[in-house]
Amino acid sequence: METTGILINRLGNGKKLVVDSDERLISILATLEECRAALASGGNGETAHLVSVAILDLRLKLNRITDAELRALCDEMALDAATDKTRDPKLPQRGRPLLRLVK
């Protein structure tokens, strides 16, 4: 039975084991990061990329970032990237990656 912020498991003896769901997600996140590294080093780049998407989703949940907040960040970064293209090419360019929300 899962409740907000708490995971409750019933043990065989009827007692409850309460585990903070954030701690559980952090543990899962560490496992996924190990899997991603193993996949990437094994030449499975596309699969490693898919695991990276799952990692991003978990991080958003852990940090309680809403879809609206992520969209606002992506919009701001896209606007910033468009502004960078109109800058003088002689000036140093920032090499930040551009994020895009795909739903």
C-alpha positions in Angstrom: 0.0 0.0 0.0 1.6 3.3 -1.0 0.7 6.6 0.5 2.1 10.1 -0.1 5.8 10.0 0.9 5.6 6.6 2.7 5.7 3.0 1.5 4.2 0.5 3.9 4.9 -3.2 3.5 3.1 -5.8 5.7 5.5 -8.4 7.0 4.5 -12.1 7.4 4.0 -11.5 11.2 1.5 -8.7 10.6 3.9 -5.9 11.5 4.4 -3.0 9.2 7.7 -1.9 7.7 7.7 1.8 6.8 10.2 3.0 4.3 10.4 6.6 3.0 9.6 6.5 -0.7 12.3 9.2 -1.4 14.9 6.9 0.0 13.6 4.0 -2.1 13.6 6.2 -5.3 17.2 7.3 -4.5 18.2 3.6 -4.2 16.5 2.8 -7.5 18.2 5.9 -9.1 21.6 4.6 -8.1 20.8 1.2 -9.6 19.6 2.8 -12.9 22.8 4.9 -13.1 24.9 1.7 -12.7 22.8 0.1 -15.4 23.2 3.1 -17.7 27.0 3.1 -17.3 27.2 -0.7 -18.0 25.0 -0.3 -21.1 27.0 2.6 -22.4 30.4 0.8 -21.9 28.9 -2.3 -23.5 28.1 -0.5 -26.7 24.4 -0.2 -26.1 24.1 3.5 -26.5 20.5 3.7 -27.5 19.4 1.6 -24.5 21.6 3.6 -22.2 19.9 6.7 -23.5 16.4 5.2 -22.7 17.6 4.5 -19.2 18.8 8.1 -19.0 15.3 9.2 -19.7 14.0 7.1 -16.8 16.7 8.6 -14.6 15.6 12.1 -15.5 12.0 11.2 -14.7 13.0 10.0 -11.2 15.1 13.0 -10.6 12.2 15.3 -11.5 10.0 13.4 -9.1 12.5 13.4 -6.3 13.0 17.2 -6.7 9.2 17.7 -7.1 9.6 19.5 -10.4 6.3 19.8 -12.2 5.8 19.5 -15.9 4.9 23.2 -16.0 8.2 24.1 -14.3 10.2 21.9 -16.7 8.4 23.3 -19.7 9.1 26.9 -18.5 12.8 26.0 -18.2 12.9 24.5 -21.7 11.1 27.5 -23.1 13.6 29.8 -21.4 16.6 27.8 -22.6 15.2 27.8 -26.2 14.7 31.6 -26.1 18.2 31.9 -24.7 19.6 29.7 -27.5 17.8 31.7 -30.2 19.2 34.9 -28.7 22.7 33.3 -28.8 22.3 32.7 -32.6 21.7 36.4 -33.2 24.9 37.4 -31.2 28.1 38.5 -32.9 29.9 35.3 -34.0 33.2 36.8 -32.9 32.0 36.7 -29.2 32.6 33.5 -27.3 29.6 31.1 -27.6 28.1 29.3 -24.6 28.1 25.5 -25.2 25.1 24.5 -23.1 22.8 21.7 -24.3 19.3 22.6 -25.3 16.6 20.6 -23.5 13.2 20.0 -25.0 10.2 18.5 -23.2 8.6 15.7 -25.1 5.3 14.3 -24.0 
